[in-house]
Every structure is written in structure tokens, then in C-alpha cells.
Amino acid sequence: MLNTLALVASVAGYSMAQTASFACNPAHQYPAGQTCTEINGSLTLVTATATAAPTSFACNPAHQYPAGQTCTEINGSLTLVTASSTAAPTSFACNPAHQYPAGQTCTEINGSLTLVTATAAPTSFACNPAHQYPAGQTCTEINGSLTLVTATAAPTSFACNPAHQYPNGAVCSEVSGSLTLVTPAATTVSTTETVATITTYCPEATTFTYGTHTYTVSSATTLTITSCPGGCTATSSSAAPSATCAAPGSTDSQGRYSCNPAHQYPTGQTCELVDGCYVLVSAAASSSGNSTQPSATSTPYTGAAADLRATGLPIVAVALGALLL
């Protein structure tokens, strides 16, 4: 009897040890992610197997992938590779004996030689309108912000059009390859005459010689020189009158025809600068060799339409030429 019980117990123990599944109730909740699932017609408690997430993925090299991923062949298989997010270095070691571009310098920072890039200076500055600033700077509101503004120096030269007439004798001339408006410098005219006496003003004590006589002045005074055998020579200077040019297409007080240097004129006539004004000069005057003071014609040219028809140019060009005069 005892042997029989031992044999039963032994068989039962063996059976329990070999059991890998358990009956369950699908209405119950089980721990550790276990679920009650029907297997081979019986409700059995199943423990989920922990599956490691894959570390590589098959891919198609013809596709585009996000986040900088690329489809690359690794060990004979096309595998999706994610680029490592390696931050670019913000500082670089350098050699102080070397020269570096873009104004970079090799400077010691925290005990290490580091390449430093110069920071561009700001182009605008915040300011306070209640303050005074040097060099004519003013605190002005620009686009809603108070900004320090430096006054710009007025230009000293101006671009121009040689087909235009400018006041005060200014002319449009090529200077260093650019058309620039040039105002002629004021000239002076000296006049010498013989007089019986000369009166001059001496602002302070002085001694000077005039002719054969020496004059001494002890203080500021008006001195009149009367000892002038044969007369005293007096020289005076005055500004030369500025040129007053006639309007284009008309004649000036000397009967000279005002012209446009950008135009072409017939019968060899040319538009030249004479006495500060552009006037029409005949071919005979130009060929005479007197280029500084050519003889200007007083006959305005009115045959433009006929000449243009003869050369085959459209009549529209005549109207355009008239507008430019």
C-alpha cells in the first residue's frame, strides 16, 4: 500500500513539474502582462515574451526618409541608417605663429590657445533723446526704435547729364571716368592805372617803402601817398563777371546760337564751350586753329527735318530732337 502511494505521489509530482500551461478565466486580470488565451481548445494563461526592439530596418534607396536617415548597404543588406547628432565644435585649437583668415586670431582662453573670430561691430545703437551725443549725432526714431544717427557729410561732387544746361556756368565734364558737374572757379580781373595820389589803410604800426620813399606808421591809420613823380601806379582786382548762357535753341547777347553738346549738327558745325556757354561753332572757325576762342555762328540751324529725310531717318527722330533741345 505504501509503495502504491509513493508511486502515485511520484507520478503526480513529475506531472506538476512538467506542466507549462495553466487554466485561466478570461474575465480575470493577471499580473506581468499575462493574458487568458484559447490554445488548442483550452483557455490557457499566456505570459508575453519580451521581444527586443529591432536595431536595424530594411529600406529602399529610392525613398526619402526623415531626420536625415539614409538607406545604406551594410554587410550586404540595405539598412536604414540614422545620422549621429554630433554637435559641431564651437572652439578650435590654434597656433599663435600662424595667420588665419577673416580676421581670426589665436588667443589664450581659460589656459588654452583658441581660435577667435572677430565679432562685427553693430551698425546701429540704441540711444536716449534726452542726451547729447558727439560729432553731430542725433537720437531719432527709426522703425519704432530710438536709434543713434550720424549725420552724413554732404557730397562734394554730383553726377550730371551733358545734354542739360546748368546754372552759374557749371558744366558736365568727364572726371576720372565719370560725368561730374564742375563749377568753374571764380576768376579775378586785375586793373592797373596811373594816378596822382594813392590812399591806403594800415591796420597796425608798420614801415614800408614805396618808390624812393620809406613810410613809418605808428598805429592804425589811413595813409595818403602824394609823392608820385610821373604818377603813382595803382593795381586793383575784382571778380570777373560769371557767364550767363542763353536758353538752348536761342541766341545770346552776342548773337551766338545756344546748342546741345549731345546733338549732331550739319555742315560741320559743332557745339563747343565758349566763355562758359555751349554755342554752335562753324567748321571754318574750328579749322582756323583758334580753339580757345572760336567764332560762334549766329544762324540757328532749322533744316533738321529735310536732312533727316535725306538720310532715311524717320521723321519721329526730328520730334525727339526738338524735345531734347
Secondary structure, DSSP 8 states (H G I E B T S, - for coil): -HHHHHHHHHHHHHHHHH----B--TTS--STT-EEEEETTEEEEE--------S--B--TTS--STT-EEEEETTEEEEE--------S--B--TTS--STT-EEEEETTEEEEE------S--B--TTS--STT-EEEEETTEEEEE------S--B--TTS--STT-EEEEETTEEEEE-----EEEEEEEES-EEEEESS-EEEEETTEEEEESSSEEEEE---TT-EEEEEEEE--------TTSB-TT--BB--TTS--STT-EEEEETTEEEEE-HHHHHTT--SS--B--S----HHHHHHHTT--THHHHHHHHH-
